[in-house]
């Protein structure tokens, strides 16, 4: 028996008693539950974040940050955040539907979206901190360093973050 699951079961049971709810449990064969089973096995490899201590350091340099544009319930660093999927606590989904101008943004996007983020930051005249890997061979790198040396004028500062895994968090799906 797992204590955390027992606690959840007891909470559900107590709420059912209080609200006069009855639950009928029905077994569903796997063959009739393939869609739900498939969805439960999806791993989001882009679900990563920055350790709280590292965020506080970067926030002391370029903060205070106001909006966490690419986060979720588990890794957001700010009260106001946008997520890939709807959650009760997020301000919304799809950060690209909002104008980023006027707020000091915290950007820790999935690597596959870095080029789109850079383009949209330019389009919105947004400012903030963009956390990305130092991959000079990446398709987004020429957008930041067109000549291969020195950043574009929009980049006001740059620091090399530690590579130690303890400073980064992986999502719950891993």
Protein Blocks (a to p, Z undefined) as FASTA:
>chain_A
ZZklmmmmmmmmmmmmmnopacddddddfklmmmmmmmmmpccfklccddfklmmmmmmm
mmccfbdfbdcfklccbfbdcdfbdcfkbgbehjllpcfehiacdddddfklmmmmmmmm
mmnopacdddddddfkbmklmmmmmnopapafklmbdcdddfbfklpccdfkZZ
